Amino acid sequence: MTQCVLLTGGAGYIGSHTYAALVDAGYDVVILDNFSNAARDVPNRLEVLAGRGIHVIEADVLDRAALDTVFADHRIDAVIHFAALKSVGESVRKPLVYMQNNVGGLVTLMQAMEAAGVYRLVFSSSATVYGEAEQLPTPETAPLSYGNPYGHSKLICEQIIAETVASDPRWAVGVLRYFNPVGAHTSGLIGEDPAGVPDNLMPYVAKVAVGELPVLSVFGDDYPTPDGTGVRDYIHVSDLAEGHVLSLKALERDGTGHVVNLGTGRGYSVLELIAAYARASNRHIPYKIAPRRAGDAASSYADPSRARALLGFEAKYDLHDMCRTSWVWMQNAKKASD
């Protein structure tokens, strides 16, 4: 029997790519999204990509009544939970909003799942739970910490999950600690296009390359890294999406949960990424040095060996692929808006 997955935040950047990966893997999918950070035309793009109609419910994970209706109306076998706010900078300015949405949303969702008898969950966590990592590359056994309210919200969510699993063996939860998702689907139909000025590096670089923004701000050039700029483990969003499919299959196969990093194991600096995007787009990327942002770590890159051992996960795309697919998406998105 075909498994049905509820995808919260499924019209967003990572959620939409995971929808495509789930459909390719033979799952039925129901998307739930409040469209606070997702374009209205994403479902139409997913229909073209999937070659079939899709089921989208506009609702918020904080709305328990709406969640209960979803579980009553659909035979949901598992949930992949993306619906959360994700900007480090914004979280520093609005910590209460982040706690309400990210922590409250998870609690409300898990209560609705429990009431419906659904106990398989893949949770979107973050490498920010390592804070300023003491070990590089960072394994899952590294000390947990946080440097900003966003990371704190994800760490609280992980603790809630661990306590819930310990209290009830019916739960099987895959906790996936993302490093830095970038790039776009190879079709060029879906990608990251945040409204306004992006908080994350690659969409900012992309908007400068395509001419939507005049110059890139590089936040800090005095970090203890080879060129002074922050070093991050960038992972192609389609590799990340495949990691969710593998996590779901592992929950089905083993009946027990896991906590794994999803990254490549390789760190690139801000200046390295700018140079790679300039090559992929054949555009000059003007940038200026700005003060460090509160909450940013100097370096962060994964030890992905546990994901490889437990899930069979292996990142396929390199930095050039990440930049190239992002550039194709940005050009298509600009043409569509012109």
C-alpha positions, 0 to 999 in steps of 0.5 A, a space after each residue: 500500500 502506498 504510504 501517505 506523508 504530511 509535509 508541513 511547510 511543504 510549499 517552502 524552499 526545502 519542503 518543495 524539493 522534498 515533495 519532488 523527491 517523495 513523489 519520485 520515491 512513490 509516496 503520496 503527499 499532502 502539503 500543509 503550508 500557511 504561505 507566510 514564506 512560500 510563493 503562491 505559485 509553488 503548487 502550480 510549479 510542483 504540479 508541472 514537475 510531478 506531472 499530476 495534481 497535488 493536494 495543498 491545504 492552507 493552514 498553520 501548524 499552530 492551529 490544532 483544529 486544522 491539524 485534527 481535520 487534516 488527520 481525520 480527512 487523510 490516511 496519514 502514515 508519517 509526517 515530515 515537519 518543515 514549518 518553522 521560521 529560520 532566519 538567525 538574524 530575525 530570531 535575534 530581533 524577535 525571539 518570542 515569535 521564534 519560540 511560539 512558532 517553532 517550539 509551539 508548532 512542533 508541540 501542537 503538531 505532535 499532539 495532533 499526531 498522537 491523537 490521530 495515532 501517527 507516530 512516525 516523524 522526520 524533524 527539520 533541525 539545524 547545525 545551529 544546535 552545536 553553537 560555536 562547534 568545538 569539533 570540526 568536522 562536527 559529529 552528532 556526539 558534539 556538545 549541544 549549545 546555541 548562539 541565537 534564538 533560532 538555534 535555541 528553538 531547534 535545540 528545545 524542539 530536539 529535547 521535546 522530541 527526545 523526552 516524548 520518545 523516551 516516554 512512549 516507544 510507539 514514536 519513531 523520529 528522525 532528527 535531521 541536523 541541516 548544515 546550509 541548504 543551497 541550489 535549486 532543482 535541476 529542472 529550474 522550476 523550483 528554488 529559493 527566492 525569499 521576499 525582500 533582502 535575504 538573510 542567507 548567503 547564496 540567495 543574496 549572492 544570486 539576487 546580486 548576480 541577477 541584478 535585483 540587489 546592487 551589492 553583497 554584504 559580507 558580514 565579517 572578514 576577521 574570523 579565525 578562518 583561512 580568508 577571514 570570512 565565515 566557513 560553512 558546509 553547503 549542501 545542495 537542496 536536492 541532496 537534502 531532500 533525498 536525505 528526508 526520503 532516506 530518513 523516512 524509509 529508515 523509520 519504516 524499516 527499523 521502527 526506531 529513530 535517529 539523529 544525523 547530520 545532513 551535510 557534505 563534510 566540506 567547508 567553504 568560505 563566503 569568498 569561495 562561494 562568491 567566486 564559485 557563483 561568479 564562475 557559474 553565472 559569468 557575472 561579477 559579484 560586487 561585495 562590501 565588508 560589513 560588521 559581523 552579525 550577532 549569533 554567527 559562528 566562524 566555522 561550521 561543517 559536518 561529519 556526515 558519516 553517521 548519515 552514511 552508515 544509518 541511512 545510506 546518505 551521500 551528497 551527490 552535488 558539488 559547489 559548482 552544481 549548487 551555484 549553477 542550478 541556483 543561477 538557472 532558477 534565478 534566471 527563470 524566476 526573473 523571466 517569469 516576473 518580467 
